Structure formats: C-alpha cells, structure tokens
Amino acid sequence: MNKLGGTSVNKMDRKTIERNRRIIMKDLCFKLTSLIPPQHSKPAKEVLSQLDQFDQATSYIKQLKERIEELKRRKRLLALSTADESNNSIRNSVSGLKLPILRFRDLGCSFEVVLISEHKKKFTLYQVISILEDGGAEVVTASLSNIGDIVFLTLHAQQRPWMA
C-alpha cells in the first residue's frame, strides 16, 4: 500500500509541477507579447497562436538589433566628423602661427611649459625634460597629446629646493 500511495503522490506532484510550469510559461509569453509595441504587431481579427506571437517578438527583436547597429554606425560617423571639424578648427587657429611654439607661464611656486609643434618636426619628451632639469627644474607632471598632425606637450615643473 505504501508503494501505491507513494506513486499516486508522485503523479500528483508531477501534475502540479507541470501545471505550475505551464502557468508560468503562459505568464512569460503574455509579458513578452505585451512588450511589443502596437504599431509593430500585425493586426489580427482573431487571437494569435503562441507561435505567431513568438514570430512577432522575434521579428521585433531583429528590427531593434538592426536599429541599434544603424545608430552605432551613425554615432561613429558623427564622432569622426566632429573630430575632423575639431581638428580643422585647431589646425586653422594654429596654422596662422609659426610652429613650434614654446610658452612659459609662471604659476607662483611652479611653472608651466607648453610646446606646440607639428608632428613631422620631431622632438622627444626626454629632450625637453633634460633642458628643464639642466636649468634646475624638476618636472612634476607631463602631458602629451596629438590632434591631427599637431603635437601638444604640457609640462608642470618647479624649481628644485636645493637650487633655490
């Protein structure tokens, strides 16, 4: 009797588990179809089957992926054109000047050195730092950036304490 009782309990548990699984799946399918905007849904006079609902969801997801790729492509193109405009603006503002440009600015207890040069005019960061150190300065920070074919080098330095 124990075997029979145990078997019927297992069947009842399986039926309950399966019924709960179907309820959960039906709820998930409803949630999925509710996420599809009405303008994307195909108008149907009758209730769509789950397979049709899945097809609509799949189609909508594919459209979203294509839209994302198109927007990424447009973003890259916009970033490139913005960078080109920025480079052209910098080139135009610097083009009237004779390069290289070397500027010193006294900041009180320290100073800033800015060197603007063309990329084709080679200089090394080591050379500039060596000149400053030979003059009794200690470089605290250095920044080097390229915009197009223009090179910007900014150094912050201070006089060595034992040299003061």
Secondary structure, DSSP 8 states (H G I E B T S, - for coil): -HHHHHHHHHHHHHHHHHHHHHHHHHHHHHHHHHTS-TTTS---SS---HHHHHHHHHHHHHHHHHHHHHHHHHHHHHHHHHHHHHHHHHHHHHHTS-S-EEEEEE-SSSEEEEEEEETTS---HHHHHHHHHHTTEEEEEEEEEEETTEEEEEEEEEE-GGG-
